[in-house]
Amino acid sequence: MRVASSSRLSARIAELPCASSLAYAQVDPAPEPLADPAVSTRKLIIAALVTGLAILVAFAIQVSMLARW
């Protein structure tokens, strides 16, 4: 088994169409976030409780309307 020298191997790799046409991707830096992504746990818990209460109130209103129908 014959091992190619590194210079011959790199020359052959450079001849490949995919290797010679590839350029390093120009990646745009990440855009600035619109808001601070860090939200405190306390605020998340309060928002979840308020949302849960709103769902319970809406359910109670629907049940009371259904009972009168």
SULDA-V28042 format. One record per backbone hydrogen bond with DSSP energy under -1.0 kcal/mol. NH is the residue of the N-H (numbers start at 0). CO is the residue of the C=O. E is the energy in kcal/mol with one decimal. If there is no record, write none. Layout:
# SULDA-V28042
nh->NH co->CO e->E
nh->NH co->CO e->E
This chain:
# SULDA-V28042
nh->8 co->4 e->-2.5
nh->9 co->5 e->-2.5
nh->10 co->6 e->-1.8
nh->11 co->7 e->-2.2
nh->12 co->8 e->-2.3
nh->13 co->9 e->-2.1
nh->14 co->10 e->-1.1
nh->19 co->15 e->-2.4
nh->20 co->16 e->-1.6
nh->26 co->24 e->-1.0
nh->43 co->39 e->-1.8
nh->44 co->40 e->-2.4
nh->45 co->41 e->-2.4
nh->46 co->42 e->-2.4
nh->47 co->43 e->-2.2
nh->48 co->44 e->-2.4
nh->49 co->45 e->-2.5
nh->50 co->46 e->-2.2
nh->51 co->47 e->-2.5
nh->52 co->48 e->-2.5
nh->53 co->49 e->-2.2
nh->54 co->50 e->-2.1
nh->55 co->51 e->-2.3
nh->56 co->52 e->-2.6
nh->57 co->53 e->-2.3
nh->58 co->54 e->-2.3
nh->59 co->55 e->-2.5
nh->60 co->56 e->-2.4
nh->61 co->57 e->-2.1
nh->62 co->58 e->-2.5
nh->63 co->59 e->-2.4
nh->64 co->60 e->-2.2
nh->65 co->61 e->-2.2
nh->66 co->62 e->-2.2
nh->67 co->63 e->-1.3
